[in-house]
Every structure is written in C-alpha cells, then in structure tokens.
Amino acid sequence: MIGLAARKDYYEVLGVSKDTTQEEIRKAYRQLVRKWHPDRHKGDARKDAENKFKEIQEAYEVLSNPKKKAMYDKFGYVGDQSYQPSGSGRTTGGTGGFFDDVFGDFQDVFDVFFGSQRSRTGAGTRQQSVKGEDVHARIDIELSEVVTGKTTFLEYDRKEQCGACNGTGAENGTSFTTCPRCEGTGVIREQHRSFFGVFTNTRTCETCGGTGRIIDKKCSKCNGTGYVRKKHRVKVNVPPGVENGATLRIPRQGHAGKYGGPSGDLYVQVRVNMPSQYFRRGNDLLVEKKIDYLDASLGAVVTIVLPEGGYENLKIPPGTNPGTTFRLKGYGLPQMSSNRRGDILVTVRVDIPKPSRKEKKLLEEIAKTRKKDK
C-alpha cells in the first residue's frame, strides 16, 4: 500500500506562500538549489546541506505538481516521496494485458498519486530537438500580377541562433552546471508500489527543461534566450493564377529551432487587389457592361478592359436582350497548374433613360409603325 509522508510545511521549506504561482515556486526552488547544493559545502556542513537539499527537492516535487499540490493543500500529505523500490517497471508476472483490462478504469486514481505520464519500462530520454516557430506575413498584389505571376522580396524580423553562445543561452556556450534534480539525465523518474504492482512515472525535468544542464551565467548578448532578432530578407515567388487569400509556404525561413531542431517555416498570405469592375469565379472574370437601349436594339461594339491591361472589342448583335451574357474565351485568369486561361463573361445591362420630348415623339411614331406591321 502507499505510505504517507510525515507532515511537513513545504511552503515554509521553499519560503513561499500558499497562493504563490508556479513560476514563483520554480524561481524560489532554483535559488535554494544553488544555495544548498552539496557541492557548494565542505566538511560537516556538507551533510547538513545534503539533508536540506533533499528536503527542498521533496517540497518542490509536491508543490510543482498541480495534482500533488491540491492533495497536499487538502489533506496535508501525499504519497510517499521517498519510496524508491529497486525494481524497474511493474512486476506483473507476464499479465500486463490482464491488469490493463481489469484495472483500466482506475486510471484517474493513479493519476492523482503518480501523475498522468506513467511508464512501465522506466525508460526516459533527454530533451529532443524542437522545430522553430513559424512566421506569418502578408503581401498585396494587383490583378495584373495574377495573370503574369510575381517575384518579390519580403523583409521581416526573425529569431536566429545567438552566435555568442551557439544557442545555448549560457555565457560563451559553456557556463553550465549539471542539473542537481535529474543529475544530468533530463528526466525525472518516480517509482510507486501499489496493490496493482510497481509503476514508474517518467517526465521531463522541470528544473532544466530536459537539457540536463542549468545555466550558471546567462549569455550577455541574448540574455539567456539563445536567440537574437535579426532582419531577414527572402524571395517570394507568387505563381500565376494565385487565389485571393491563398497562403504560400516557404520552408525553413521561420524562427530558429531549439536543441539543434530545424527552423520553422514562413507562411505568406496573398491578398489580391481586385478592381471594382471584376468579380472572380475560379479562373473566370465576370463583368457587367451597361449599354444604351438603342445599342441593344441596333447593335454595337463595346470595349472590355483586360486584367493584364489593354482592351478587347466585343460585338453586341442587334436585338440583344437585357441580361444576355457574352464570353471572351481565353481572356480570364490562368490556372496555377497550366498555361490555360479562363474566360471573361460579360453580362449586358440595358440602360433605359427617360426620353426627351423629341425622343418621345419619335418613339411614338415607331410604336404606331409596329402596330400597323402586326
């Protein structure tokens, strides 16, 4: 069964209050670790430091874990912190599947005592490389550049690895001490015995972030972050036919990674400045053209502005009805995967103004003529 640790005031051990934040708890812990690390003491004082150091570790083990902290605040104790069985992993006699099936519903109970990350092998790994953050930017282009495509240069700030410390955050890249909590492994392992067997909880060491090292002196150039911000310039190729709102991905042009990880990516959103006379539908452009009612009756030639500039004449045949749509084939926008272009669809809107006195008289004569013809 799980033992109970003796009642200790862990808040007093770390010198913090009950409502202290996790960041303040972590800060207090690191200060105490530097002060009471056994390697900093000699002779009889070393033994006292070892006891104090162990007490600090135990207090931080509880107060840095939200579930354990909640249990400690409510009941005044948690599962025995000092119990360390010699076996590695749970001894089940080859019945792991049986225990999983029978006791799977007790997961929440185990999480309260041991945390949610349990391991049956006890295996842990050092901090893995982390990909850098992505950068997001936007460029504006004209409709004519959708037809031809565009090459432009984008300048932005990004995090780059600090050359003074090689991205380590430590002065000269060497000012480190071995993490006293995980002893340089980068992971914390806890083994607990219960009625169901021995469980091993493995997690990344919170003190060193999984690196196994603690910065003894921060790099003066990057203030311990491992990064410096620099202006970066990159070429962006916008393909012909790009859609408004499309996002272009440029690999490895984002912020620098951590622990040898690759840089993030650059994502560029394209905004097309669409002229008011056009409406885009796929690769086609829709245009409305107003004509006089006489042009609709007698026929006419109208001029259509092309997206890349220039004009094209469109013949309106006599007797064209309002709302008729004409197609200028191959004058639309290109497809991104080929040289084929869409069309321009011109819809005719007939403008019927109020006739003047003279026009009214002529129209009345025309109306009489048409009645006679019928």
C-alpha positions as CSV (number, residue, x, y, z in Angstrom):
1,M,0.0,0.0,0.0
2,I,1.1,3.6,-0.4
3,G,2.8,5.1,2.6
4,L,2.2,8.6,3.9
5,A,4.9,11.1,4.3
6,A,5.3,12.9,7.6
7,R,3.5,16.2,7.8
8,K,5.9,19.0,6.6
9,D,5.3,22.6,5.7
10,Y,6.5,22.5,2.1
11,Y,5.6,26.2,1.7
12,E,7.9,27.1,4.6
13,V,10.7,24.9,3.1
14,L,10.6,26.8,-0.2
15,G,9.9,30.1,1.5
16,V,6.7,30.8,-0.5
17,S,3.0,31.3,0.4
18,K,0.1,29.0,-0.4
19,D,-1.2,31.3,-3.2
20,T,2.2,31.6,-4.9
21,T,2.2,31.0,-8.7
22,Q,4.1,28.0,-10.3
23,E,6.6,30.4,-11.8
24,E,7.4,31.9,-8.4
25,I,7.7,28.4,-6.9
26,R,10.1,27.4,-9.6
27,K,12.1,30.6,-9.1
28,A,12.4,30.0,-5.3
29,Y,13.4,26.4,-5.9
30,R,16.2,27.3,-8.3
31,Q,17.6,29.9,-5.8
32,L,17.6,27.3,-3.0
33,V,19.2,24.7,-5.2
34,R,22.1,27.0,-5.9
35,K,22.4,27.9,-2.3
36,W,22.2,24.4,-0.8
37,H,23.8,22.2,-3.5
38,P,26.1,19.8,-1.6
39,D,29.0,20.5,-3.9
40,R,29.0,24.1,-2.6
41,H,29.6,22.9,1.0
42,K,32.5,21.1,2.6
43,G,33.2,19.1,5.8
44,D,30.4,18.8,8.3
45,A,28.4,21.5,6.5
46,R,28.0,19.2,3.5
47,K,25.9,16.6,5.4
48,D,23.6,19.4,6.6
49,A,23.4,20.7,3.1
50,E,22.5,17.2,1.8
51,N,19.6,16.9,4.2
52,K,18.4,20.4,3.4
53,F,18.8,19.8,-0.4
54,K,16.7,16.6,-0.1
55,E,14.0,18.5,1.8
56,I,14.0,21.2,-0.9
57,Q,13.6,18.5,-3.6
58,E,10.8,16.8,-1.8
59,A,8.9,20.1,-1.3
60,Y,9.3,21.1,-4.9
61,E,8.3,17.6,-6.0
62,V,4.9,18.2,-4.4
63,L,4.3,22.0,-5.0
64,S,5.3,21.9,-8.6
65,N,2.8,19.2,-9.5
66,P,-0.7,20.7,-9.5
67,K,-2.4,17.4,-8.5
68,K,0.0,16.6,-5.7
69,K,-0.2,20.2,-4.6
70,A,-4.0,20.0,-4.5
71,M,-3.8,16.8,-2.4
72,Y,-1.3,18.4,-0.1
73,D,-3.4,21.5,0.4
74,K,-6.5,19.4,1.1
75,F,-5.1,16.5,3.2
76,G,-1.7,17.7,4.4
77,Y,0.1,14.8,2.8
78,V,0.8,13.0,-0.5
79,G,2.0,9.6,-1.5
80,D,5.4,8.7,0.0
81,Q,8.0,10.8,-1.9
82,S,11.0,8.8,-0.6
83,Y,10.0,5.3,-1.6
84,Q,12.3,4.0,-4.3
85,P,12.0,0.3,-5.0
86,S,14.9,-1.4,-6.6
87,G,13.0,-2.9,-9.5
88,S,12.5,-1.1,-12.7
89,G,8.9,-1.1,-14.0
90,R,5.9,-3.0,-12.8
91,T,6.2,-6.7,-11.8
92,T,3.2,-8.5,-13.1
93,G,4.4,-11.9,-13.9
94,G,3.6,-11.5,-17.6
95,T,0.0,-10.5,-17.1
96,G,0.2,-6.9,-18.3
97,G,-2.8,-7.3,-20.6
98,F,-4.9,-8.7,-17.7
99,F,-4.1,-5.7,-15.5
100,D,-4.8,-3.3,-18.3
101,D,-8.2,-4.8,-18.9
102,V,-9.2,-5.3,-15.3
103,F,-7.9,-2.1,-13.8
104,G,-8.1,0.3,-16.8
105,D,-10.9,2.2,-15.1
106,F,-8.6,3.1,-12.2
107,Q,-6.5,5.5,-14.3
108,D,-7.9,8.6,-12.7
109,V,-6.9,7.2,-9.2
110,F,-3.4,6.5,-10.4
111,D,-3.1,10.0,-11.9
112,V,-3.9,11.6,-8.6
113,F,-1.0,9.9,-6.9
114,F,1.6,9.4,-9.7
115,G,0.7,12.0,-12.4
116,S,-0.7,11.3,-15.8
117,Q,2.5,10.2,-17.5
118,R,3.3,6.7,-16.4
119,S,5.9,4.3,-17.8
120,R,6.2,0.6,-17.2
121,T,9.7,0.4,-18.6
122,G,11.2,3.4,-16.6
123,A,12.9,4.5,-19.8
124,G,13.4,8.2,-20.4
125,T,15.1,10.4,-23.0
126,R,17.0,13.6,-23.0
127,Q,15.4,16.8,-24.4
128,Q,14.6,16.3,-28.0
129,S,15.2,18.9,-30.7
130,V,12.4,21.3,-31.2
131,K,11.4,22.9,-34.5
132,G,11.3,26.7,-34.5
133,E,8.2,28.8,-34.6
134,D,6.6,29.7,-37.9
135,V,6.4,33.2,-39.2
136,H,3.3,34.6,-40.8
137,A,3.3,37.5,-43.2
138,R,1.2,39.1,-46.0
139,I,1.8,40.6,-49.4
140,D,-0.5,42.5,-51.7
141,I,-0.5,42.1,-55.5
142,E,-2.5,43.6,-58.3
143,L,-4.9,41.6,-60.6
144,S,-2.5,42.1,-63.5
145,E,0.2,40.2,-61.4
146,V,-2.2,37.3,-61.0
147,V,-2.0,36.9,-64.8
148,T,1.8,37.1,-65.0
149,G,2.9,35.9,-61.6
150,K,5.2,38.0,-59.4
151,T,8.6,37.7,-57.8
152,T,9.1,40.0,-54.8
153,F,11.3,40.2,-51.7
154,L,9.9,40.2,-48.2
155,E,11.8,41.6,-45.2
156,Y,10.9,40.7,-41.6
157,D,12.3,40.1,-38.1
158,R,13.0,36.5,-37.0
159,K,14.8,34.8,-34.2
160,E,18.2,33.4,-35.1
161,Q,20.6,31.4,-33.1
162,C,22.8,33.5,-30.9
163,G,26.4,33.2,-32.3
164,A,27.9,34.2,-28.9
165,C,26.6,31.2,-27.1
166,N,25.7,28.9,-30.1
167,G,22.1,29.0,-29.0
168,T,22.7,27.5,-25.5
169,G,21.8,30.7,-23.6
170,A,25.0,30.4,-21.5
171,E,27.9,32.8,-21.5
172,N,30.4,31.6,-24.1
173,G,28.3,28.5,-24.6
174,T,30.0,26.8,-21.7
175,S,28.7,28.3,-18.4
176,F,26.6,25.3,-17.2
177,T,26.3,23.2,-14.1
178,T,24.8,19.7,-14.1
179,C,21.1,19.8,-13.1
180,P,21.0,18.6,-9.4
181,R,17.5,17.4,-9.6
182,C,17.8,15.0,-12.6
183,E,21.6,14.6,-12.2
184,G,22.0,15.5,-15.9
185,T,19.6,12.9,-17.3
186,G,17.0,15.4,-18.3
187,V,14.2,13.3,-16.9
188,I,12.6,12.6,-13.5
189,R,11.6,9.0,-12.7
190,E,9.4,8.1,-9.8
191,Q,8.5,4.5,-8.9
192,H,5.5,3.7,-6.7
193,R,4.2,0.5,-5.4
194,S,0.5,-0.2,-5.0
195,F,-1.8,-3.2,-4.8
196,F,-1.6,-3.4,-8.6
197,G,2.2,-3.6,-8.9
198,V,5.1,-1.1,-9.3
199,F,4.5,1.9,-11.5
200,T,7.2,4.2,-12.9
201,N,6.3,7.8,-13.8
202,T,8.8,9.4,-16.2
203,R,8.6,13.0,-17.2
204,T,10.8,15.9,-18.4
205,C,12.7,17.6,-15.6
206,E,11.1,20.9,-14.9
207,T,14.2,22.4,-13.4
208,C,16.3,22.1,-16.6
209,G,13.6,21.7,-19.2
210,G,15.0,18.3,-20.2
211,T,18.5,19.5,-21.1
212,G,20.2,18.1,-18.0
213,R,22.0,21.4,-17.5
214,I,21.4,24.6,-15.7
215,I,22.7,27.9,-17.0
216,D,25.2,29.2,-14.4
217,K,25.7,32.6,-16.2
218,K,23.4,33.9,-18.9
219,C,24.8,34.9,-22.2
220,S,25.2,38.7,-22.2
221,K,24.2,39.1,-25.8
222,C,20.9,37.1,-25.8
223,N,20.2,37.3,-22.1
224,G,20.0,33.5,-21.8
225,T,17.3,33.0,-24.5
226,G,19.7,31.5,-27.1
227,Y,18.2,33.8,-29.8
228,V,18.8,37.2,-31.3
229,R,16.4,39.0,-33.5
230,K,17.7,39.9,-36.9
231,K,16.3,41.4,-40.2
232,H,15.8,38.6,-42.7
233,R,15.1,39.0,-46.4
234,V,13.7,36.3,-48.6
235,K,12.5,36.0,-52.2
236,V,8.8,35.1,-52.6
237,N,7.6,33.7,-56.0
238,V,3.9,34.2,-56.4
239,P,2.6,31.8,-59.2
240,P,0.3,33.0,-61.9
241,G,-3.4,32.3,-61.1
242,V,-3.0,32.6,-57.4
243,E,-6.3,33.0,-55.5
244,N,-7.0,35.8,-53.1
245,G,-6.3,34.7,-49.6
246,A,-4.0,31.8,-50.7
247,T,-1.1,31.0,-48.4
248,L,2.4,30.2,-49.7
249,R,4.7,28.1,-47.6
250,I,8.4,28.7,-47.7
251,P,10.2,26.0,-45.7
252,R,12.9,26.8,-43.1
253,Q,12.5,30.6,-43.3
254,G,10.9,30.9,-39.8
255,H,12.4,31.3,-36.4
256,A,15.4,29.2,-35.4
257,G,14.8,25.8,-33.6
258,K,16.0,24.7,-30.2
259,Y,18.4,22.0,-29.2
260,G,19.5,21.5,-32.8
261,G,16.0,21.5,-34.2
262,P,15.2,22.9,-37.7
263,S,13.9,26.4,-38.3
264,G,10.2,27.0,-38.7
265,D,8.5,27.9,-41.9
266,L,7.4,31.2,-43.4
267,Y,3.7,31.4,-44.4
268,V,2.8,34.2,-46.8
269,Q,-0.8,35.1,-47.3
270,V,-1.5,36.7,-50.7
271,R,-4.1,39.5,-51.0
272,V,-5.3,40.4,-54.5
273,N,-6.4,44.0,-55.0
274,M,-9.4,43.3,-57.2
275,P,-10.7,46.2,-59.4
276,S,-14.3,47.0,-58.7
277,Q,-15.5,46.1,-62.3
278,Y,-14.5,42.5,-61.9
279,F,-15.8,39.6,-59.9
280,R,-13.8,36.4,-59.9
281,R,-15.3,32.9,-60.2
282,G,-12.5,30.4,-60.3
283,N,-10.4,31.4,-63.3
284,D,-13.2,33.3,-65.0
285,L,-13.8,37.0,-64.6
286,L,-17.4,38.3,-64.5
287,V,-18.0,41.8,-65.9
288,E,-21.2,43.9,-66.2
289,K,-21.4,46.2,-69.2
290,K,-24.1,48.9,-69.5
291,I,-25.3,49.8,-73.0
292,D,-27.9,52.2,-74.3
293,Y,-31.3,50.7,-75.3
294,L,-30.6,51.9,-78.9
295,D,-27.3,49.9,-78.9
296,A,-29.3,46.9,-77.7
297,S,-31.8,47.3,-80.5
298,L,-29.4,48.3,-83.3
299,G,-26.3,46.5,-82.2
300,A,-22.9,48.0,-81.2
301,V,-19.3,47.3,-80.4
302,V,-18.2,47.8,-76.8
303,T,-14.7,47.9,-75.3
304,I,-13.8,45.5,-72.4
305,V,-10.7,46.2,-70.2
306,L,-8.5,43.1,-69.8
307,P,-7.0,42.1,-66.4
308,E,-3.4,42.5,-67.6
309,G,-4.1,45.8,-69.2
310,G,-5.2,46.7,-72.7
311,Y,-8.6,46.3,-74.3
312,E,-10.7,43.9,-76.3
313,N,-13.7,44.8,-78.5
314,L,-16.9,42.9,-78.0
315,K,-19.6,42.9,-80.7
316,I,-23.2,43.3,-79.4
317,P,-25.6,42.0,-82.0
318,P,-28.9,43.8,-82.8
319,G,-31.9,42.9,-80.6
320,T,-29.8,41.9,-77.6
321,N,-32.0,41.4,-74.5
322,P,-31.0,42.8,-71.1
323,G,-29.2,40.2,-69.0
324,T,-27.6,38.4,-72.0
325,T,-24.0,37.1,-71.3
326,F,-21.2,37.0,-73.8
327,R,-18.0,35.1,-73.5
328,L,-14.5,36.3,-74.3
329,K,-12.7,33.0,-74.4
330,G,-9.2,32.7,-73.0
331,Y,-9.1,36.3,-71.6
332,G,-9.6,35.3,-68.0
333,L,-7.0,34.3,-65.3
334,P,-4.5,31.4,-65.8
335,Q,-4.7,28.1,-64.0
336,M,-1.9,27.6,-61.5
337,S,-1.0,24.1,-62.9
338,S,-1.1,25.1,-66.6
339,N,-0.9,27.9,-69.1
340,R,-4.6,27.6,-69.9
341,R,-6.7,30.7,-69.1
342,G,-10.3,31.1,-68.1
343,D,-12.8,33.4,-69.8
344,I,-14.3,36.9,-69.3
345,L,-18.0,36.7,-69.1
346,V,-19.7,40.0,-70.0
347,T,-23.3,40.4,-68.9
348,V,-25.2,43.2,-70.7
349,R,-27.3,45.7,-68.6
350,V,-29.5,47.9,-70.8
351,D,-29.8,51.5,-69.6
352,I,-33.3,52.9,-70.4
353,P,-33.3,56.7,-69.7
354,K,-36.3,58.9,-69.6
355,P,-36.8,60.1,-73.2
356,S,-36.8,63.8,-74.1
357,R,-39.8,65.4,-75.8
358,K,-38.3,64.8,-79.2
359,E,-37.3,61.2,-78.5
360,K,-40.7,60.5,-77.1
361,K,-42.4,61.7,-80.3
362,L,-40.1,59.6,-82.4
363,L,-40.7,56.5,-80.2
364,E,-44.5,57.1,-80.5
365,E,-44.1,57.1,-84.3
366,I,-42.1,53.8,-84.1
367,A,-44.8,52.3,-81.9
368,K,-47.5,53.2,-84.4
369,T,-45.5,51.7,-87.2
370,R,-45.0,48.4,-85.4
371,K,-48.7,48.2,-84.6
372,K,-49.5,48.6,-88.3
373,D,-47.0,45.9,-89.2
374,K,-48.6,43.5,-86.8
